[in-house]
Structure formats: structure tokens, C-alpha cells
Amino acid sequence: PNCRAYDPCFGYELAVILQDGTRRMLERQEDLFYYVTLMNENYAHPPLPAGAETGILRGMYPLLDRPGAVVQLLGAGTLVREALAAAELLERDFGIRANVWSVTSFTELQRDGMACERWNRLHPDDAPRLSWVEQCLISSAGPVIAVSDYVRALPELIRAWVPRGYTVLGTDGFGRSDTRERLRDFFEVDRRHIAVAALYALREKAGVEPSALRDAIERYGIAADRPEPWSV
């Protein structure tokens, strides 16, 4: 319970998390320790968005907020970049706008949701509190797609507080050694699979025709009939 686990994507997220950990562990002498996952993948790191500190520490914040977005893409760790790329594919190839959220900690989001549930249960005469997940997503539109480098059980931690349809992509299966691109393709968590998951989730809710989904599968070279990655 005193472990604070984070999976940042960008350098500014790491800086905010480390500053918070230093303040809480050293200055305030709180009984905590921080578990932070870092990758060695090379990519550009943008500057800190204004006002993002609170969301970084609470577990998620908006990274790409577009007017008229009809689907919400949640990315964790380095797969935030795949979610951003999937948003580009959806708009370029199908005219569909997506918002992208960086999830720095599914576990912090779960704890916050559990705390809200408990408070609401024990304070029936007070106005109910909303979890951070609900606060973030309640004013947005469309289904929610979550992707991480970990098994589906991790993003599943927040399903109870996602206010709409929720699709989870993850790396369930045997551990493997290969390039990042091939592994993300194998486990079906790359930008192409995120885009296809979004189209599938939108097929009844935003007027997306079945032909668009078939077109995406063919356009992106996805082998629809290969075995499930967790079975081989």
C-alpha cells in the first residue's frame, strides 16, 4: 500500500514524479517508496504542458485534446506514442478525431476510485465524489481504448470508473525477445491495432460502417486469422 508505481512516457512526467517523491519521502518523511518504470527507447520529449502536474501525479491527464473527438485513447508509458500515432491514423485515413490521454499510473487511479467508492458508501447524505478517472472522462465523448506494455489486468484496474464502453489492449502471453516494432505487432498493441480497436468500438456508436473496419484491417496489413498472441 505504500508503493507509488508510475510508468511515465516523457521526461517532464518523470521530473514531476521524482520531485513529488523527493518532497514526500525526504521532506515530509512519509512512509512511502516510489517504483518508476523507465525505458531506453529514443524519441523526442516535448515540454511540460501547462497545468499537467496534478494529472501526472494522480494518474492521467489529457495530452491531445481535439474539438469534436469521438473516441478517447489512453496510453501508458512509451505506448503513449503509439496512441498518438493511432490518433493520426484515424484522422488521416477515416476522418475520425481522437483525444489522447497519458496514463502515468493505473494503480494510483484505482486507489483513488476505491477511496471515492468508500467515501460515498459511508457518507450517504453528502454529495457523491467522482473518481479522477470519471472527472477526466465525464465531459468527453465516445468509447475509451486503453493500451499498455503490460498485461490487460493492469488497465482493467480502472474499468469500474470508466463512464462508457472500455476496450483494453495488453501484452498477455509468453515473454519474448525481438524488436519493439515486432513485439508490439505480435501482442497487437501498436498504432494499427489501437486504430482498429477504436473503429470497432465506434462501429455502432458513431456511425462507422463495417466496411471502414475491413478497410483498416486490410490497409494496415493485420493478419486477422493468426492465433491469439497469448496462446502461442
GUMI-217983 format. One record per residue: residue number from 1; x, y, z of N, C-alpha, C in turn. Coordinates in pm, 1 decimal. Layout:
GUMI-217983
ATOM, NUM, X, Y, Z, X, Y, Z, X, Y, Z
...
END
This chain:
GUMI-217983
ATOM, 1, 79.4, -122.7, 0.0, 0.0, 0.0, 0.0, 83.2, 128.6, 0.0
ATOM, 2, 207.2, 120.8, 45.6, 288.9, 242.4, 46.8, 379.6, 252.5, -76.4
ATOM, 3, 354.7, 169.6, -176.8, 428.6, 177.9, -303.2, 352.9, 268.3, -399.0
ATOM, 4, 421.2, 366.9, -453.6, 364.8, 454.7, -555.1, 429.5, 417.8, -688.2
ATOM, 5, 352.7, 349.8, -775.4, 406.2, 297.6, -900.7, 366.4, 387.1, -1017.1
ATOM, 6, 464.2, 425.4, -1097.7, 440.3, 512.3, -1211.9, 509.9, 456.3, -1335.8
ATOM, 7, 450.1, 486.7, -1451.2, 503.5, 443.2, -1580.3, 503.5, 562.5, -1674.9
ATOM, 8, 597.2, 656.6, -1657.7, 596.6, 778.0, -1739.4, 644.4, 753.6, -1881.4
ATOM, 9, 602.7, 842.5, -1971.2, 647.6, 836.8, -2110.8, 752.2, 943.2, -2139.9
ATOM, 10, 729.6, 1064.9, -2087.7, 814.5, 1177.9, -2121.9, 896.8, 1225.7, -2003.0
ATOM, 11, 1005.9, 1295.3, -2034.1, 1096.8, 1341.3, -1931.1, 1031.2, 1433.1, -1830.4
ATOM, 12, 938.9, 1520.5, -1875.7, 874.8, 1611.8, -1782.1, 786.3, 1536.0, -1682.9
ATOM, 13, 724.9, 1423.5, -1727.2, 647.2, 1342.1, -1633.5, 737.5, 1285.8, -1525.0
ATOM, 14, 852.3, 1233.9, -1566.5, 948.8, 1179.2, -1470.7, 993.0, 1286.4, -1371.9
ATOM, 15, 1019.7, 1407.9, -1420.7, 1064.3, 1515.5, -1332.5, 958.8, 1548.4, -1227.3
ATOM, 16, 832.9, 1555.5, -1268.5, 724.5, 1585.7, -1175.1, 711.8, 1474.6, -1070.3
ATOM, 17, 721.1, 1349.3, -1114.2, 708.8, 1235.6, -1022.4, 824.7, 1232.0, -923.5
ATOM, 18, 946.8, 1251.8, -972.7, 1063.4, 1249.3, -882.9, 1059.7, 1365.3, -783.5
ATOM, 19, 1017.0, 1480.8, -827.6, 1005.9, 1594.4, -736.4, 904.6, 1564.4, -626.0
ATOM, 20, 791.4, 1505.1, -665.1, 689.8, 1469.7, -566.3, 743.2, 1365.2, -469.2
ATOM, 21, 812.5, 1263.0, -522.1, 867.2, 1159.2, -434.7, 969.8, 1213.3, -338.6
ATOM, 22, 1057.8, 1300.9, -386.5, 1158.5, 1360.4, -300.1, 1094.0, 1442.4, -188.8
ATOM, 23, 994.3, 1521.0, -224.1, 926.0, 1603.8, -124.9, 856.7, 1518.5, -19.1
ATOM, 24, 786.0, 1414.3, -64.7, 707.5, 1334.9, 29.8, 794.9, 1243.0, 114.7
ATOM, 25, 895.5, 1181.1, 52.7, 978.4, 1085.3, 127.4, 1081.8, 1153.6, 214.9
ATOM, 26, 1144.5, 1259.5, 164.4, 1254.6, 1321.9, 237.4, 1208.7, 1440.5, 321.7
ATOM, 27, 1132.5, 1530.4, 260.8, 1092.1, 1649.6, 334.4, 984.0, 1618.5, 437.1
ATOM, 28, 878.6, 1546.8, 392.6, 767.6, 1517.1, 483.3, 787.0, 1388.5, 562.4
ATOM, 29, 886.9, 1309.8, 523.6, 916.6, 1183.5, 592.9, 796.1, 1088.5, 591.9
ATOM, 30, 722.1, 1086.2, 479.9, 611.1, 992.1, 467.3, 665.4, 851.5, 442.8
ATOM, 31, 593.1, 753.4, 491.5, 634.9, 613.3, 479.8, 593.9, 561.1, 342.0
ATOM, 32, 667.6, 602.7, 238.9, 637.5, 567.3, 100.6, 764.5, 527.3, 28.5
ATOM, 33, 747.6, 453.6, -80.1, 856.1, 438.7, -176.1, 796.7, 440.8, -316.0
ATOM, 34, 876.5, 481.6, -411.9, 830.5, 500.6, -548.8, 892.7, 394.4, -639.3
ATOM, 35, 807.5, 335.2, -723.9, 851.6, 236.8, -823.1, 823.2, 298.5, -959.5
ATOM, 36, 928.5, 338.4, -1028.9, 913.3, 410.5, -1156.0, 976.9, 329.6, -1267.5
ATOM, 37, 898.2, 300.8, -1371.4, 947.0, 226.0, -1486.7, 1001.7, 321.9, -1591.9
ATOM, 38, 1125.6, 299.3, -1634.4, 1186.4, 381.2, -1738.4, 1232.0, 292.0, -1853.5
ATOM, 39, 1216.5, 341.7, -1975.6, 1257.6, 267.7, -2094.4, 1379.7, 335.0, -2157.8
ATOM, 40, 1449.5, 260.9, -2244.2, 1567.1, 316.7, -2311.3, 1540.4, 345.6, -2458.9
ATOM, 41, 1414.4, 364.3, -2492.6, 1378.1, 395.1, -2631.3, 1404.9, 542.7, -2660.4
ATOM, 42, 1460.9, 571.0, -2776.4, 1494.9, 708.7, -2812.3, 1379.4, 775.5, -2886.5
ATOM, 43, 1334.7, 890.4, -2836.9, 1232.6, 968.8, -2905.2, 1233.1, 1110.4, -2847.8
ATOM, 44, 1168.6, 1202.2, -2918.9, 1164.5, 1342.1, -2877.4, 1075.5, 1358.4, -2754.8
ATOM, 45, 1116.8, 1447.2, -2664.7, 1041.6, 1474.4, -2543.4, 992.1, 1618.6, -2545.3
ATOM, 46, 861.7, 1638.5, -2548.2, 807.1, 1774.7, -2552.8, 816.6, 1843.1, -2416.4
ATOM, 47, 789.6, 1974.5, -2410.5, 789.9, 2044.4, -2281.4, 667.1, 2010.4, -2198.6
ATOM, 48, 673.1, 2041.9, -2072.5, 563.1, 2017.1, -1980.1, 441.2, 2100.3, -2018.9
ATOM, 49, 325.9, 2036.2, -2044.7, 204.5, 2113.6, -2073.6, 161.6, 2193.2, -1950.2
ATOM, 50, 108.4, 2310.5, -1971.5, 64.9, 2394.2, -1860.1, -41.7, 2323.1, -1777.4
ATOM, 51, -22.5, 2319.5, -1648.1, -121.7, 2263.7, -1556.7, -129.3, 2112.5, -1552.3
ATOM, 52, -31.8, 2042.5, -1609.0, -39.4, 1896.0, -1615.9, 9.1, 1826.7, -1489.1
ATOM, 53, 70.4, 1899.3, -1397.3, 132.5, 1835.7, -1280.6, 34.1, 1752.1, -1199.2
ATOM, 54, -82.7, 1808.5, -1173.2, -180.7, 1736.2, -1090.9, -219.4, 1604.4, -1155.6
ATOM, 55, -250.4, 1607.1, -1284.9, -289.8, 1484.8, -1353.8, -178.2, 1382.3, -1360.2
ATOM, 56, -54.2, 1427.7, -1378.4, 59.4, 1335.0, -1380.6, 66.6, 1257.7, -1250.4
ATOM, 57, 51.2, 1326.2, -1138.5, 63.1, 1260.7, -1007.9, -60.4, 1178.0, -973.0
ATOM, 58, -176.9, 1221.5, -1019.4, -298.8, 1146.8, -987.9, -318.9, 1026.9, -1079.6
ATOM, 59, -248.3, 1024.0, -1194.0, -253.2, 904.1, -1276.0, -284.4, 922.2, -1421.7
ATOM, 60, -348.2, 1034.1, -1463.2, -374.7, 1054.7, -1605.2, -404.6, 1201.5, -1631.1
ATOM, 61, -375.0, 1244.3, -1754.0, -402.7, 1382.5, -1793.1, -414.7, 1387.1, -1945.2
ATOM, 62, -482.5, 1489.0, -1998.6, -500.8, 1497.8, -2144.2, -373.1, 1543.4, -2213.2
ATOM, 63, -334.2, 1470.5, -2315.0, -215.1, 1504.0, -2391.6, -252.5, 1563.5, -2526.9
ATOM, 64, -360.1, 1513.8, -2584.8, -410.3, 1564.5, -2712.6, -560.8, 1580.8, -2697.7
ATOM, 65, -606.3, 1705.8, -2694.9, -747.8, 1737.6, -2671.8, -801.1, 1809.4, -2793.7
ATOM, 66, -881.3, 1738.2, -2873.6, -929.8, 1792.9, -3000.2, -1079.9, 1818.2, -2994.4
ATOM, 67, -1124.2, 1932.5, -3046.5, -1268.4, 1955.6, -3057.1, -1332.6, 1850.4, -3147.0
ATOM, 68, -1446.6, 1801.3, -3105.1, -1518.5, 1704.0, -3186.3, -1465.2, 1563.0, -3179.6
ATOM, 69, -1376.3, 1533.7, -3085.9, -1323.4, 1397.3, -3073.7, -1434.9, 1301.0, -3032.8
ATOM, 70, -1437.4, 1183.7, -3095.6, -1543.6, 1085.8, -3070.2, -1490.1, 958.3, -3006.2
ATOM, 71, -1362.4, 954.3, -2974.8, -1304.7, 837.5, -2908.5, -1188.0, 885.6, -2822.5
ATOM, 72, -1167.2, 815.5, -2709.6, -1062.0, 852.1, -2615.4, -957.8, 740.3, -2612.4
ATOM, 73, -831.3, 775.7, -2639.4, -722.5, 678.6, -2639.5, -636.4, 701.0, -2515.6
ATOM, 74, -624.1, 597.9, -2431.8, -543.4, 604.8, -2310.5, -416.8, 523.9, -2332.5
ATOM, 75, -301.3, 589.4, -2325.2, -174.4, 520.1, -2342.0, -91.9, 529.0, -2215.5
ATOM, 76, -19.9, 422.4, -2183.9, 67.1, 420.3, -2066.4, 211.4, 400.2, -2110.2
ATOM, 77, 303.9, 467.2, -2041.9, 444.9, 451.1, -2073.1, 474.5, 489.0, -2217.2
ATOM, 78, 567.0, 416.3, -2278.9, 605.9, 450.2, -2416.0, 493.6, 427.6, -2517.2
ATOM, 79, 391.3, 352.4, -2479.9, 280.2, 331.7, -2573.2, 190.7, 454.1, -2585.2
ATOM, 80, 216.8, 557.1, -2505.4, 151.7, 685.1, -2530.3, 180.6, 729.9, -2673.2
ATOM, 81, 302.2, 705.8, -2718.9, 341.1, 747.4, -2853.2, 266.4, 667.5, -2960.0
ATOM, 82, 237.8, 541.6, -2931.7, 157.5, 462.9, -3024.7, 13.0, 512.8, -3026.8
ATOM, 83, -37.4, 555.9, -2912.4, -172.0, 612.5, -2907.8, -178.4, 743.1, -2987.5
ATOM, 84, -76.0, 825.2, -2974.8, -70.5, 948.9, -3053.6, -66.2, 918.1, -3203.2
ATOM, 85, 13.6, 817.9, -3240.8, 22.3, 779.0, -3381.3, -109.5, 720.5, -3430.1
ATOM, 86, -179.1, 646.0, -3344.6, -309.5, 590.5, -3381.9, -410.0, 701.9, -3406.1
ATOM, 87, -403.6, 807.3, -3325.5, -493.1, 921.7, -3346.5, -468.6, 984.3, -3483.3
ATOM, 88, -343.4, 990.5, -3524.4, -311.5, 1043.4, -3657.1, -367.5, 953.6, -3767.0
ATOM, 89, -354.9, 821.9, -3750.5, -409.5, 729.2, -3850.0, -560.6, 745.8, -3862.1
ATOM, 90, -628.7, 754.6, -3749.1, -774.5, 764.5, -3751.5, -820.8, 891.0, -3823.2
ATOM, 91, -751.2, 1001.0, -3798.9, -793.0, 1125.3, -3864.3, -753.5, 1126.1, -4011.3
ATOM, 92, -634.1, 1080.1, -4041.9, -586.4, 1081.7, -4180.7, -665.3, 987.3, -4269.9
ATOM, 93, -689.9, 865.5, -4221.5, -748.6, 762.9, -4307.3, -900.1, 755.2, -4299.5
ATOM, 94, -959.1, 802.0, -4186.6, -1103.8, 782.8, -4169.9, -1175.8, 909.6, -4124.1
ATOM, 95, -1103.4, 1019.4, -4108.4, -1167.7, 1143.8, -4067.4, -1224.6, 1139.4, -3927.2
ATOM, 96, -1169.1, 1053.5, -3841.7, -1217.1, 1038.0, -3704.5, -1119.0, 1105.2, -3609.1
ATOM, 97, -1170.3, 1191.8, -3525.6, -1085.5, 1261.1, -3429.3, -1083.7, 1187.7, -3295.1
ATOM, 98, -964.8, 1178.6, -3239.7, -946.5, 1109.9, -3111.7, -871.5, 1200.4, -3014.7
ATOM, 99, -908.8, 1193.1, -2888.7, -829.4, 1252.8, -2782.4, -731.0, 1148.9, -2730.2
ATOM, 100, -616.1, 1194.5, -2682.9, -515.2, 1104.0, -2627.6, -484.5, 1146.9, -2484.8
ATOM, 101, -484.5, 1047.7, -2394.2, -454.3, 1069.7, -2253.5, -328.3, 991.7, -2216.9
ATOM, 102, -241.0, 1054.3, -2141.5, -124.8, 983.6, -2088.3, -160.5, 930.7, -1950.3
ATOM, 103, -153.6, 799.3, -1935.3, -180.5, 736.7, -1804.9, -46.5, 705.7, -1739.5
ATOM, 104, -15.2, 778.6, -1636.6, 111.9, 758.1, -1567.1, 103.0, 652.7, -1458.9
ATOM, 105, -19.0, 621.2, -1412.3, -31.7, 519.7, -1307.4, -173.9, 466.0, -1299.5
ATOM, 106, -193.6, 345.0, -1348.2, -323.8, 280.0, -1331.6, -350.2, 247.3, -1185.4
ATOM, 107, -245.8, 217.4, -1109.3, -266.1, 182.6, -968.7, -309.7, 303.3, -886.5
ATOM, 108, -253.6, 420.9, -913.9, -299.2, 540.6, -844.3, -444.4, 571.5, -879.0
ATOM, 109, -481.8, 550.6, -1004.9, -620.1, 571.9, -1045.5, -713.7, 474.9, -974.6
ATOM, 110, -671.3, 349.8, -960.8, -755.1, 252.5, -890.4, -772.5, 290.4, -743.7
ATOM, 111, -664.9, 328.4, -677.8, -674.3, 365.1, -536.6, -766.9, 484.1, -516.9
ATOM, 112, -756.4, 580.4, -607.0, -843.7, 696.4, -598.7, -989.7, 654.7, -616.5
ATOM, 113, -1016.3, 567.5, -713.0, -1152.3, 520.3, -734.7, -1206.5, 444.6, -615.5
ATOM, 114, -1124.6, 358.9, -555.4, -1167.4, 284.1, -437.3, -1196.7, 378.4, -321.3
ATOM, 115, -1113.3, 483.1, -304.8, -1134.3, 578.9, -197.4, -1265.5, 654.6, -216.3
ATOM, 116, -1296.1, 691.0, -341.0, -1422.2, 759.3, -368.8, -1541.2, 668.8, -340.6
ATOM, 117, -1532.2, 544.6, -383.5, -1640.5, 449.2, -356.2, -1664.6, 435.7, -207.0
ATOM, 118, -1557.8, 421.6, -129.7, -1570.7, 406.0, 15.6, -1632.2, 530.0, 78.3
ATOM, 119, -1583.7, 648.5, 39.0, -1636.2, 772.1, 96.4, -1784.1, 786.2, 65.6
ATOM, 120, -1823.4, 759.4, -58.0, -1964.7, 770.8, -96.0, -2051.6, 672.0, -18.2
ATOM, 121, -1999.6, 551.6, 2.4, -2074.9, 449.1, 75.2, -2098.0, 489.0, 220.5
ATOM, 122, -1999.5, 554.3, 282.1, -2006.1, 587.7, 424.7, -2060.9, 728.0, 451.1
ATOM, 123, -2089.2, 803.2, 344.7, -2144.9, 938.5, 359.9, -2266.6, 953.4, 267.9
ATOM, 124, -2371.5, 876.4, 293.7, -2486.0, 875.5, 201.2, -2561.6, 1007.3, 194.3
ATOM, 125, -2544.9, 1094.2, 292.8, -2618.3, 1221.2, 293.5, -2542.0, 1334.2, 225.3
ATOM, 126, -2418.7, 1307.3, 185.7, -2338.2, 1409.2, 120.1, -2337.6, 1387.1, -30.9
ATOM, 127, -2302.1, 1493.1, -101.4, -2291.4, 1481.8, -247.2, -2182.6, 1379.9, -281.6
ATOM, 128, -2209.1, 1286.2, -371.7, -2108.8, 1184.0, -404.0, -1986.0, 1243.7, -470.2
ATOM, 129, -1872.8, 1184.9, -440.3, -1748.0, 1226.7, -502.0, -1724.4, 1148.8, -631.5
ATOM, 130, -1658.5, 1211.5, -725.4, -1621.0, 1145.5, -850.3, -1473.7, 1107.8, -846.2
ATOM, 131, -1442.5, 988.5, -895.2, -1302.9, 947.0, -906.6, -1232.2, 1035.6, -1008.1
ATOM, 132, -1098.2, 1030.4, -1006.7, -1022.6, 1109.4, -1103.2, -1049.4, 1061.5, -1245.9
ATOM, 133, -1066.6, 931.6, -1264.2, -1099.0, 879.2, -1397.3, -1229.7, 939.7, -1447.1
ATOM, 134, -1330.9, 942.0, -1361.2, -1459.5, 999.5, -1400.6, -1447.2, 1149.0, -1427.4
ATOM, 135, -1373.1, 1220.1, -1343.4, -1355.7, 1363.1, -1363.8, -1289.7, 1391.8, -1498.4
ATOM, 136, -1194.0, 1307.9, -1535.7, -1123.7, 1328.8, -1661.8, -1211.2, 1299.1, -1782.5
ATOM, 137, -1291.0, 1192.4, -1775.4, -1359.7, 1142.0, -1894.1, -1505.6, 1184.2, -1906.0
ATOM, 138, -1563.4, 1236.9, -1799.0, -1707.8, 1257.6, -1797.9, -1753.9, 1358.8, -1902.7
ATOM, 139, -1670.1, 1457.6, -1933.3, -1711.7, 1559.5, -2029.6, -1665.9, 1529.3, -2171.7
ATOM, 140, -1598.8, 1416.9, -2190.5, -1554.6, 1377.5, -2324.6, -1659.4, 1287.9, -2389.0
ATOM, 141, -1634.6, 1249.7, -2512.7, -1732.0, 1169.6, -2586.8, -1669.2, 1041.5, -2637.6
ATOM, 142, -1754.2, 941.2, -2656.2, -1712.8, 819.8, -2724.3, -1650.1, 714.6, -2636.0
ATOM, 143, -1626.8, 596.4, -2694.1, -1566.9, 485.1, -2620.0, -1422.4, 515.0, -2582.4
ATOM, 144, -1371.9, 433.2, -2490.9, -1237.2, 451.9, -2436.1, -1153.8, 328.5, -2468.7
ATOM, 145, -1035.5, 350.3, -2525.4, -942.0, 242.7, -2559.3, -816.4, 263.2, -2474.9
ATOM, 146, -774.2, 161.8, -2401.0, -654.0, 171.9, -2317.9, -549.6, 72.5, -2366.0
ATOM, 147, -423.0, 114.7, -2365.8, -315.0, 27.9, -2412.2, -192.7, 49.1, -2324.6
ATOM, 148, -124.4, -61.6, -2293.5, -0.1, -53.4, -2216.6, 92.6, -166.6, -2258.6
ATOM, 149, 216.4, -159.5, -2211.1, 314.6, -264.7, -2237.1, 295.4, -383.7, -2144.5
ATOM, 150, 193.8, -381.3, -2062.1, 172.6, -485.2, -1961.8, 46.7, -565.6, -1994.6
ATOM, 151, 18.9, -666.0, -1914.1, -98.3, -750.0, -1938.3, -225.5, -668.7, -1918.1
ATOM, 152, -333.2, -716.4, -1976.1, -460.1, -643.7, -1970.8, -508.6, -619.3, -1828.5
ATOM, 153, -466.5, -701.6, -1735.4, -513.2, -686.4, -1597.5, -479.1, -549.4, -1540.1
ATOM, 154, -371.9, -486.0, -1589.4, -334.8, -355.5, -1535.4, -434.9, -246.8, -1575.0
ATOM, 155, -461.2, -222.9, -1703.5, -564.2, -122.9, -1737.0, -703.5, -160.9, -1687.9
ATOM, 156, -727.9, -291.1, -1669.1, -857.9, -334.0, -1619.0, -885.7, -281.1, -1478.3
ATOM, 157, -782.0, -238.1, -1406.4, -799.3, -188.2, -1269.7, -896.4, -71.1, -1261.9
ATOM, 158, -913.3, 2.5, -1371.5, -996.9, 122.8, -1364.4, -1131.9, 105.7, -1433.6
ATOM, 159, -1162.9, -13.5, -1480.1, -1286.6, -32.6, -1557.1, -1409.6, 17.3, -1482.0
ATOM, 160, -1415.3, -2.0, -1351.8, -1534.4, 34.6, -1274.8, -1567.8, 182.6, -1283.5
ATOM, 161, -1468.8, 266.1, -1314.2, -1491.9, 411.0, -1314.4, -1488.3, 472.7, -1453.9
ATOM, 162, -1468.7, 391.9, -1555.9, -1475.0, 442.8, -1693.5, -1622.3, 457.6, -1729.1
ATOM, 163, -1667.5, 577.7, -1763.6, -1811.8, 601.7, -1776.6, -1876.7, 547.3, -1902.7
ATOM, 164, -1795.7, 494.6, -1996.9, -1854.1, 444.1, -2121.4, -1783.4, 314.6, -2162.0
ATOM, 165, -1811.6, 267.3, -2283.0, -1750.6, 144.7, -2330.6, -1599.0, 148.2, -2319.9
ATOM, 166, -1540.4, 38.0, -2275.5, -1397.9, 34.4, -2243.3, -1334.0, -87.5, -2307.5
ATOM, 167, -1232.3, -64.3, -2391.7, -1157.2, -170.8, -2457.1, -1013.7, -165.4, -2409.5
ATOM, 168, -958.8, -281.4, -2372.6, -823.1, -287.8, -2318.1, -734.7, -372.7, -2408.5
ATOM, 169, -617.3, -319.4, -2444.0, -515.9, -393.1, -2518.2, -394.3, -411.3, -2427.9
ATOM, 170, -332.9, -530.4, -2434.0, -216.2, -555.8, -2349.6, -130.1, -666.5, -2405.4
ATOM, 171, -26.1, -701.6, -2330.7, 74.6, -795.8, -2380.6, 64.3, -931.3, -2311.1
ATOM, 172, -57.0, -982.7, -2299.5, -75.3, -1115.5, -2239.6, -7.1, -1221.3, -2325.6
ATOM, 173, 63.7, -1311.6, -2262.1, 131.0, -1419.2, -2334.2, 269.1, -1446.8, -2279.7
ATOM, 174, 344.2, -1527.3, -2352.0, 479.5, -1562.1, -2310.2, 574.8, -1445.0, -2333.3
ATOM, 175, 676.2, -1432.7, -2246.8, 779.6, -1333.0, -2267.6, 858.5, -1363.5, -2394.1
ATOM, 176, 892.6, -1260.0, -2469.1, 961.9, -1279.4, -2596.2, 1070.4, -1174.3, -2612.7
ATOM, 177, 1166.5, -1204.7, -2698.3, 1274.6, -1112.2, -2729.4, 1272.0, -1081.7, -2878.5
ATOM, 178, 1256.4, -953.4, -2911.8, 1254.8, -911.4, -3052.0, 1261.8, -759.5, -3054.7
ATOM, 179, 1249.8, -699.6, -3171.9, 1247.8, -554.2, -3180.7, 1116.9, -501.9, -3120.7
ATOM, 180, 1117.3, -375.9, -3080.7, 995.6, -317.0, -3025.2, 881.3, -323.5, -3125.3
ATOM, 181, 911.2, -292.4, -3250.8, 806.4, -290.4, -3352.7, 742.6, -428.4, -3369.1
ATOM, 182, 825.6, -532.0, -3376.0, 772.8, -667.5, -3396.0, 697.1, -716.8, -3272.1
ATOM, 183, 745.2, -681.1, -3154.5, 675.7, -722.3, -3033.3, 540.7, -652.9, -3021.4
ATOM, 184, 535.2, -525.5, -3053.0, 408.8, -453.2, -3044.3, 309.5, -504.0, -3148.5
ATOM, 185, 361.0, -544.1, -3263.2, 274.5, -605.6, -3362.9, 226.3, -742.0, -3314.0
ATOM, 186, 318.2, -822.5, -3259.6, 281.0, -956.0, -3215.2, 173.7, -951.1, -3107.0
ATOM, 187, 191.8, -863.3, -3009.2, 96.1, -854.3, -2898.8, -23.3, -764.9, -2930.6
ATOM, 188, -25.3, -707.9, -3051.5, -139.7, -630.0, -3100.6, -166.6, -507.1, -3014.4
ATOM, 189, -57.6, -433.7, -2985.1, -70.4, -311.1, -2906.8, -14.0, -189.8, -2980.7
ATOM, 190, 19.9, -204.4, -3107.6, 79.1, -92.4, -3180.7, -30.2, -0.3, -3234.3
ATOM, 191, 10.8, 105.2, -3304.5, -81.6, 207.6, -3351.9, -191.0, 151.3, -3441.6
ATOM, 192, -156.2, 52.1, -3524.4, -254.9, -5.9, -3616.0, -365.8, -76.8, -3539.9
ATOM, 193, -326.4, -152.3, -3439.0, -426.0, -226.0, -3361.1, -507.8, -133.0, -3271.9
ATOM, 194, -445.6, -24.1, -3224.4, -521.9, 73.9, -3147.8, -628.3, 138.2, -3237.1
ATOM, 195, -589.5, 173.1, -3358.9, -684.4, 233.1, -3452.4, -798.6, 137.3, -3484.6
ATOM, 196, -765.9, 10.5, -3507.5, -869.4, -88.4, -3537.6, -962.3, -107.0, -3417.5
ATOM, 197, -906.2, -110.4, -3297.4, -988.7, -122.7, -3176.9, -1083.5, -4.2, -3164.3
ATOM, 198, -1034.4, 115.4, -3197.5, -1119.9, 233.9, -3191.9, -1232.5, 225.4, -3293.9
ATOM, 199, -1201.5, 184.5, -3415.8, -1304.0, 171.2, -3518.9, -1408.7, 67.5, -3479.4
ATOM, 200, -1364.2, -42.4, -3421.3, -1458.1, -146.4, -3378.5, -1550.5, -93.6, -3268.4
ATOM, 201, -1491.8, -18.5, -3172.0, -1572.3, 35.9, -3063.3, -1671.2, 141.2, -3113.2
ATOM, 202, -1637.5, 206.8, -3223.5, -1722.8, 312.5, -3278.6, -1826.0, 261.8, -3377.5
ATOM, 203, -1821.8, 133.8, -3411.6, -1899.4, 85.3, -3524.8, -2049.5, 107.3, -3506.3
ATOM, 204, -2098.8, 106.7, -3381.4, -2241.2, 125.9, -3357.9, -2271.5, 261.7, -3295.7
ATOM, 205, -2170.3, 325.8, -3241.2, -2194.4, 447.0, -3164.0, -2169.3, 574.8, -3241.9
ATOM, 206, -2092.3, 569.2, -3348.0, -2060.8, 690.8, -3422.3, -2082.9, 673.4, -3571.9
ATOM, 207, -2163.4, 576.3, -3609.3, -2195.9, 559.0, -3749.3, -2082.4, 507.7, -3835.1
ATOM, 208, -1983.9, 442.7, -3774.3, -1873.7, 385.9, -3851.9, -1922.6, 259.4, -3921.9
ATOM, 209, -1909.0, 256.5, -4052.2, -1956.7, 142.2, -4128.6, -1863.3, 22.0, -4112.3
ATOM, 210, -1918.5, -100.8, -4119.0, -1833.0, -219.5, -4113.0, -1723.8, -219.6, -4219.3
ATOM, 211, -1751.4, -155.2, -4333.5, -1651.8, -150.7, -4439.6, -1527.1, -73.9, -4396.4
ATOM, 212, -1542.7, 25.5, -4307.8, -1427.2, 100.6, -4258.9, -1335.7, 11.2, -4177.4
ATOM, 213, -1394.9, -76.3, -4097.3, -1315.7, -169.1, -4017.3, -1242.4, -268.4, -4106.8
ATOM, 214, -1312.3, -322.6, -4207.0, -1247.7, -413.8, -4300.6, -1136.0, -344.0, -4377.0
ATOM, 215, -1160.0, -220.0, -4414.2, -1058.8, -142.6, -4486.5, -935.1, -121.6, -4400.0
ATOM, 216, -954.5, -91.8, -4272.3, -841.0, -69.4, -4182.3, -758.8, -196.0, -4164.8
ATOM, 217, -825.0, -308.9, -4147.4, -753.8, -435.4, -4129.8, -668.2, -466.2, -4252.8
ATOM, 218, -725.6, -440.5, -4370.1, -650.3, -464.8, -4493.7, -542.9, -359.1, -4515.3
ATOM, 219, -577.7, -234.5, -4494.6, -485.4, -122.5, -4517.5, -360.9, -133.7, -4429.9
ATOM, 220, -379.2, -176.4, -4304.9, -268.6, -182.5, -4210.0, -198.8, -318.0, -4206.4
ATOM, 221, -240.2, -409.1, -4294.0, -172.8, -537.8, -4304.7, -184.5, -624.2, -4181.7
ATOM, 222, -300.8, -623.8, -4118.6, -321.4, -702.4, -3996.7, -368.8, -842.3, -4033.2
ATOM, 223, -301.0, -941.7, -3978.8, -337.6, -1082.0, -4004.3, -448.9, -1123.0, -3909.7
ATOM, 224, -572.4, -1112.4, -3958.0, -688.5, -1132.8, -3871.5, -702.8, -1275.6, -3823.1
ATOM, 225, -649.2, -1372.5, -3896.0, -673.8, -1513.1, -3861.4, -554.5, -1581.9, -3794.3
ATOM, 226, -455.4, -1504.3, -3755.3, -344.1, -1568.6, -3684.7, -385.5, -1600.4, -3541.0
ATOM, 227, -315.5, -1691.0, -3472.7, -354.1, -1729.5, -3336.8, -348.2, -1611.9, -3239.9
ATOM, 228, -426.9, -1620.7, -3133.1, -419.9, -1518.7, -3029.4, -280.1, -1515.7, -2970.6
ATOM, 229, -223.2, -1398.3, -2948.1, -82.3, -1390.2, -2900.6, -59.8, -1457.9, -2766.3
ATOM, 230, -163.1, -1469.1, -2684.0, -144.6, -1534.4, -2553.9, -153.8, -1686.6, -2560.9
ATOM, 231, -177.2, -1738.8, -2680.6, -194.4, -1884.1, -2694.0, -75.9, -1951.6, -2762.1
ATOM, 232, 23.5, -1874.1, -2807.0, 135.8, -1934.7, -2880.7, 268.7, -1888.8, -2821.9
END
